[in-house]
Amino acid sequence: MIERNKITISFLPSDSDIWNFLQNKKETCNISEYIRNLIRQDKNNCPSFIDEEKIAGKILQALQNSQFIIPKNEQKAKENFPLSDEAKNTIFNLF
């Protein structure tokens, strides 16, 4: 007999969007396989989301390799570079 490892996850009431997504997803694929593939992607460092640390590193590299003029008008800069607060903090910590 093949022994399978199992794990249980719980959803908070605020996770109804995730729960609904999984309910729809299970109509088209095996949820266990779907989650295993997500974990493999994460493990192999192939995330399906935007890696803000990588972006911040590329920005730093671009700033070091060329002359970059920062606009004096802070509001104008915010309009041109919409980033999350976490990404902004990461960039500010680089300087």
C-alpha positions in Angstrom: 0.0 0.0 0.0 1.3 3.4 -0.9 1.6 5.8 2.0 0.7 9.4 1.1 1.6 12.4 3.2 -1.3 14.8 3.9 -1.6 18.3 5.2 -4.6 20.3 6.1 -5.0 24.0 5.5 -7.6 26.3 6.9 -9.2 29.4 5.5 -10.1 32.5 7.5 -13.5 34.1 6.9 -11.7 36.9 5.2 -10.3 34.4 2.6 -13.6 33.9 0.9 -12.0 35.0 -2.4 -9.4 32.3 -2.1 -12.1 29.7 -1.2 -14.3 30.7 -4.2 -11.3 30.6 -6.5 -10.4 27.0 -5.3 -14.0 25.9 -5.7 -14.0 27.1 -9.3 -10.5 25.7 -9.9 -11.4 22.2 -8.7 -13.9 21.9 -11.6 -11.1 22.1 -14.1 -8.1 20.5 -12.3 -7.0 18.4 -9.3 -6.5 20.8 -6.4 -3.7 18.7 -4.8 -1.8 18.7 -8.1 -2.4 22.5 -8.5 -1.0 23.3 -5.0 2.0 20.9 -5.5 2.8 22.8 -8.7 2.6 26.1 -7.0 4.9 24.9 -4.3 7.4 23.5 -6.9 7.3 26.9 -8.7 8.1 28.7 -5.4 10.8 26.1 -4.5 12.4 26.4 -7.9 12.3 30.2 -7.6 9.9 30.6 -10.5 7.2 32.6 -8.8 4.1 33.5 -10.7 4.1 37.0 -9.1 6.1 40.1 -9.5 9.4 39.9 -7.5 9.7 43.4 -6.1 13.2 42.7 -4.6 14.4 41.8 -8.1 12.9 45.0 -9.5 14.5 47.1 -6.7 17.9 45.5 -7.5 17.5 46.3 -11.2 16.6 49.9 -10.3 19.7 50.2 -8.1 21.9 48.7 -10.9 20.4 51.1 -13.4 21.1 54.0 -11.1 24.7 53.0 -10.6 25.3 52.5 -14.3 23.9 55.7 -15.6 23.0 59.2 -14.7 19.5 59.4 -13.5 17.8 62.7 -12.8 15.2 62.5 -10.0 12.3 65.0 -10.6 12.1 67.8 -8.1 8.4 67.6 -8.1 7.7 64.7 -5.7 4.0 64.4 -6.8 5.1 64.0 -10.5 7.5 61.2 -9.4 4.7 59.4 -7.6 2.5 59.5 -10.7 5.3 58.1 -12.9 6.2 55.2 -10.6 3.2 53.6 -8.9 4.7 51.1 -6.4 3.4 49.4 -3.3 4.5 50.8 0.0 6.7 47.7 0.6 8.5 48.3 -2.8 9.0 52.0 -1.9 10.5 51.1 1.5 12.8 48.7 -0.2 14.0 51.3 -2.6 14.4 53.9 0.0 16.4 51.5 2.2 18.9 51.1 -0.7 20.0 54.7 -0.3 
